[in-house]
Amino acid sequence: MNPNLSSDRNQWVGDGRRRATAEYTAGREAAARARAFAEADAAALDGLISVRPRQAVPRPQPVWDDAEVLVHEPVGERYRRLVVASSTIARTALAGQFLMITVPPHAGETILLPRPMAIHRRRPATADRPGTVEMIYGVVGRGTRALAAVPVGGTLQITGPLGRGFEFDSGTRSALLIGRGVGICGVMGAAEDARTRGIRTTMVLSGRSAEQLLGRADCAELGVDIVEATDDDGSSDLLTLQNSLRAHFDGATPERTAPDVIMVCGAGVLARLAAELGAYWGVLVQASLEAHMACGLGYCHGCAAPVRTDPSVEGPLVCADGPVFDARIPIV
């Protein structure tokens, strides 16, 4: 037997084993990080969330619409932008509401449950174009992979607008909006309303890197000041971001006075950060929560909100009582 061939084979086998071991270790480490993040997220929301007072403006009646796909394109490395024609929803949707999207079959698979998706932008109909609703989503599983395959010109059944959204109290002069990843989409409707009402707005755009931040163009269009926070440079670290925002709103000029309200969408730890800032400035905080849900209408009772209630009484639901809740640091 050729000793060189035997040596090459042993090297090849050894390399394969090392690669397999490295991949296995990396997978376990990623799973451990995901578990740790989920636990930290749940702990961050403990005692923080409560149902908001009665809405000042009645919610619009949801509709079921077969909406034409007008735009469906990649956004950066991780996301896709989806724009559909739905004049009724574009006209009636409130900031922070969401849709349930029924995903058509793909590659021989049937996607049974619709996917909840925050409304990123609402553009009511004009004389020369229909009203449109825009969403941005990440492709992370079977449902979103199938959704990504829907072509421009196709149709999607959408249900909405759904849920309790963001609200500006009368007299609001300034607002701080905070979003991370696709959570930025959850608060962009509030930026639209702020522009209409003449409210001075600052938005924190947070993400892994500057290249992956969503919403820059939207903020420029809406006249929103931007504070960028990324993992790459450490500016998204919670304590660093909190100190940065305190310095940003130090009261040195009228434009730097503390906001009248904070609105946030993203991880639980981000909602707690917003609540801590709210306590520091003495302002209200509205937090939009994310949850898996099957219907979006409150029928399935599958998206319980992390609100402390009497154990004998069913608690509030993210889809029906939220997704926007009040967030306050609990008094102990």
Solvent accessible surface area in square Angstrom, and as a share of the most:
residue,aa,sasa,rsa
1,M,193,0.86
2,N,72,0.37
3,P,101,0.64
4,N,105,0.54
5,L,113,0.56
6,S,33,0.22
7,S,66,0.42
8,D,90,0.47
9,R,150,0.55
10,N,91,0.47
11,Q,104,0.46
12,W,173,0.61
13,V,38,0.22
14,G,17,0.16
15,D,42,0.22
16,G,26,0.25
17,R,172,0.63
18,R,143,0.52
19,R,134,0.49
20,A,58,0.45
21,T,85,0.49
22,A,62,0.48
23,E,123,0.55
24,Y,137,0.52
25,T,58,0.34
26,A,55,0.43
27,G,41,0.39
28,R,150,0.55
29,E,89,0.40
30,A,46,0.36
31,A,45,0.35
32,A,44,0.34
33,R,154,0.56
34,A,63,0.49
35,R,145,0.53
36,A,57,0.45
37,F,111,0.46
38,A,59,0.46
39,E,117,0.52
40,A,49,0.38
41,D,29,0.15
42,A,67,0.52
43,A,67,0.52
44,A,9,0.07
45,L,23,0.12
46,D,76,0.39
47,G,22,0.21
48,L,3,0.02
49,I,9,0.05
50,S,40,0.26
51,V,66,0.38
52,R,21,0.08
53,P,90,0.57
54,R,227,0.83
55,Q,31,0.14
56,A,96,0.74
57,V,85,0.49
58,P,112,0.70
59,R,96,0.35
60,P,25,0.16
61,Q,148,0.66
62,P,33,0.20
63,V,42,0.24
64,W,161,0.56
65,D,38,0.20
66,D,104,0.54
67,A,1,0.01
68,E,80,0.36
69,V,0,0.00
70,L,60,0.30
71,V,43,0.25
72,H,19,0.08
73,E,67,0.30
74,P,95,0.60
75,V,39,0.23
76,G,60,0.57
77,E,150,0.67
78,R,92,0.34
79,Y,18,0.07
80,R,49,0.18
81,R,65,0.24
82,L,0,0.00
83,V,10,0.06
84,V,0,0.00
85,A,19,0.15
86,S,3,0.02
87,S,46,0.30
88,T,50,0.29
89,I,0,0.00
90,A,3,0.03
91,R,159,0.58
92,T,38,0.22
93,A,6,0.05
94,L,46,0.23
95,A,2,0.02
96,G,7,0.06
97,Q,1,0.01
98,F,11,0.05
99,L,0,0.00
100,M,4,0.02
101,I,0,0.00
102,T,56,0.33
103,V,4,0.02
104,P,46,0.29
105,P,98,0.61
106,H,76,0.34
107,A,89,0.69
108,G,86,0.83
109,E,78,0.35
110,T,82,0.48
111,I,10,0.05
112,L,151,0.75
113,L,94,0.47
114,P,30,0.19
115,R,66,0.24
116,P,47,0.30
117,M,16,0.07
118,A,37,0.29
119,I,5,0.02
120,H,1,0.00
121,R,9,0.03
122,R,35,0.13
123,R,63,0.23
124,P,73,0.46
125,A,55,0.42
126,T,71,0.41
127,A,119,0.92
128,D,132,0.69
129,R,99,0.36
130,P,64,0.40
131,G,0,0.00
132,T,14,0.08
133,V,0,0.00
134,E,7,0.03
135,M,0,0.00
136,I,14,0.07
137,Y,8,0.03
138,G,15,0.15
139,V,61,0.35
140,V,130,0.75
141,G,23,0.22
142,R,108,0.40
143,G,1,0.01
144,T,15,0.09
145,R,129,0.47
146,A,4,0.03
147,L,0,0.00
148,A,27,0.21
149,A,49,0.38
150,V,12,0.07
151,P,90,0.57
152,V,91,0.52
153,G,47,0.45
154,G,19,0.18
155,T,85,0.49
156,L,3,0.01
157,Q,82,0.36
158,I,0,0.00
159,T,13,0.08
160,G,0,0.00
161,P,2,0.01
162,L,6,0.03
163,G,6,0.06
164,R,12,0.05
165,G,2,0.01
166,F,11,0.04
167,E,32,0.14
168,F,21,0.09
169,D,79,0.41
170,S,106,0.68
171,G,66,0.63
172,T,22,0.13
173,R,173,0.63
174,S,7,0.05
175,A,2,0.02
176,L,0,0.00
177,L,0,0.00
178,I,0,0.00
179,G,0,0.00
180,R,73,0.27
181,G,15,0.14
182,V,52,0.30
183,G,2,0.02
184,I,0,0.00
185,C,2,0.01
186,G,3,0.03
187,V,0,0.00
188,M,0,0.00
189,G,2,0.02
190,A,0,0.00
191,A,1,0.00
192,E,19,0.09
193,D,43,0.22
194,A,1,0.01
195,R,138,0.50
196,T,119,0.69
197,R,121,0.44
198,G,68,0.65
199,I,12,0.06
200,R,89,0.32
201,T,6,0.04
202,T,9,0.05
203,M,0,0.00
204,V,0,0.00
205,L,0,0.00
206,S,3,0.02
207,G,6,0.06
208,R,130,0.47
209,S,13,0.08
210,A,41,0.32
211,E,135,0.60
212,Q,30,0.13
213,L,13,0.07
214,L,7,0.04
215,G,10,0.09
216,R,94,0.34
217,A,81,0.63
218,D,20,0.10
219,C,0,0.00
220,A,81,0.63
221,E,85,0.38
222,L,13,0.07
223,G,64,0.62
224,V,11,0.06
225,D,85,0.44
226,I,63,0.32
227,V,22,0.13
228,E,76,0.34
229,A,0,0.00
230,T,7,0.04
231,D,66,0.34
232,D,111,0.57
233,D,107,0.56
234,G,34,0.32
235,S,31,0.20
236,S,18,0.12
237,D,76,0.39
238,L,70,0.35
239,L,120,0.60
240,T,62,0.36
241,L,3,0.01
242,Q,20,0.09
243,N,79,0.41
244,S,50,0.32
245,L,0,0.00
246,R,83,0.30
247,A,59,0.46
248,H,61,0.27
249,F,15,0.06
250,D,81,0.42
251,G,42,0.41
252,A,74,0.57
253,T,59,0.35
254,P,103,0.65
255,E,110,0.49
256,R,85,0.31
257,T,59,0.34
258,A,36,0.28
259,P,2,0.01
260,D,44,0.23
261,V,11,0.06
262,I,0,0.00
263,M,0,0.00
264,V,1,0.01
265,C,7,0.04
266,G,14,0.14
267,A,20,0.16
268,G,3,0.03
269,V,34,0.20
270,L,8,0.04
271,A,4,0.03
272,R,57,0.21
273,L,4,0.02
274,A,0,0.00
275,A,2,0.02
276,E,64,0.29
277,L,0,0.00
278,G,3,0.03
279,A,69,0.54
280,Y,122,0.46
281,W,42,0.15
282,G,67,0.65
283,V,32,0.18
284,L,79,0.39
285,V,4,0.02
286,Q,3,0.01
287,A,1,0.00
288,S,10,0.06
289,L,16,0.08
290,E,114,0.51
291,A,35,0.27
292,H,177,0.79
293,M,23,0.10
294,A,33,0.26
295,C,27,0.16
296,G,2,0.02
297,L,51,0.25
298,G,12,0.11
299,Y,167,0.64
300,C,58,0.35
301,H,96,0.43
302,G,53,0.51
303,C,4,0.03
304,A,80,0.62
305,A,10,0.08
306,P,55,0.34
307,V,28,0.16
308,R,167,0.61
309,T,65,0.38
310,D,79,0.41
311,P,140,0.88
312,S,101,0.65
313,V,91,0.52
314,E,111,0.50
315,G,24,0.23
316,P,17,0.11
317,L,13,0.07
318,V,4,0.02
319,C,2,0.01
320,A,34,0.27
321,D,46,0.24
322,G,0,0.00
323,P,10,0.06
324,V,0,0.00
325,F,0,0.00
326,D,5,0.03
327,A,2,0.02
328,R,125,0.46
329,I,58,0.29
330,P,46,0.29
331,I,174,0.88
332,V,179,1.03
